[in-house]
Amino acid sequence: MVARVLRALKRSGLRPTEHRPRFLQRFLDAGPLTRAVALVAGGSALSQALVVLTSPVITRIYSPEEMGVYALYTSALAILSSAVCLRYEMAVPIAPTVEGSANLAALSALVAGAVSALAWAVLWFLRRLDPWGLAAAVPTEMVWLFPLTLLAFGILQAGGGWATRQQAFRRITRSRVVESAVSGGLQIGLGAAGAGALGLVVGRAAGYGAGALVLLGRDPGTRVSPLRLLSLREMRAAAVRFRRFPLLAAGAGLLNSGGLQVAQLLLGLFYGTQVAGWYALGQRMIDAPMTLVGQAVAQVYAAEVARLAREEPRGVRPLFQQLARRLLLVGAPPILFLGAFGPQLFSFVFGPEWREAGMYTQVLVLTMLARFVVVPLSYTLDALERQDLQLCWDAGRLILVLGALVAAKGLGALPGVAVALYGGAMTASYLALYAVMLLAISRPGWQRRGGVGAVRES
């Protein structure tokens, strides 16, 4: 659309500053980073619109208990999927050459296959041994669906890394839209057919698979075919060159995902699947506005900060600070509105039985805002190859969150109080992460001691 507007302006003979509305002038004068964010944000908006539009239907098909079971399943899946590629996919955009980037993407997919096979073997072994009656908790369908979903997500991550390196933001956008459409459509259809919580699980697996297939496609006119660049020698070299990612970042990823998902797991364990279902819907609606802009900014920021770290390290800090300010201004109004009217909105949109989910969002307002600002910037430490700092922060956050929830249970606190304590721990951890990233990029000479600038020396 932007390209068509520019061509029309050129044909009209207008000068850049003549006869344009002020808002259009500001948009057209924006740099490539801003336009890329707008493109990916548009896809994220459509993707999240599908999530929001299907949620009122899903909450009327599935009970809070079934949503709670699904939430526990996806929490376990999210923890393992955070390291399904051993974080090699994070190195794909920052590889110094196109060949290295393509081979890292292929290596990521192969690692995902191995990890998924290992997950299947563990589940099969548990069913055979049946310790403490776990066979009933791990039905046959899950033995196959869990590793297949892991594999689909791993391929999705590997393809996303390659698309980011190529700055193929249109393909990333299509992938997200297709993923949401397939997942939501199947969940509604299977739920209406009486599939129960299994319908939610199948829909999620199919969504990941569909999104991965889109990313594996090739844009028209693309000059680089990754298949022609692959070789076992290059894969081995890439695996050794970026060994810090599996050695440090994979553990950090597990800790990071654990810090995010442990609340879901412990709330279900301590207070039952109904509470887990309420909390899950609240998180689902919180993630929608965050993903609308946050993921789009993160995807484009990853590409830009990787380029700056390689070519112009002094530009990293100004970009970091400017983006943080803009995210704060964009995120505050909708998040504060959701916090102010959460119970009323949830009761009206999803049904009276979901009012409690809206109450949970009220006590997580500061957490939502801190997360919206900080998470899109978190790729900074990966671009600087400071996974050691990320690992320390992830461990600290997990300890804080576990301590808050266990303390709430020990004190006999109500579920709402437990959620509030969890929110306080999360807010403090996000503020600490922002400070760590700012110190890392402010330290003189970081690009010579282990940042991405060191790539050129190898």
Summary of the structure (lengths in Angstrom):
residues: 458
radius of gyration: 22.4
end to end distance: 42.1
largest distance: 77.1
contacts: 1591
relative contact order: 0.11
helix: 85%
strand: 0%
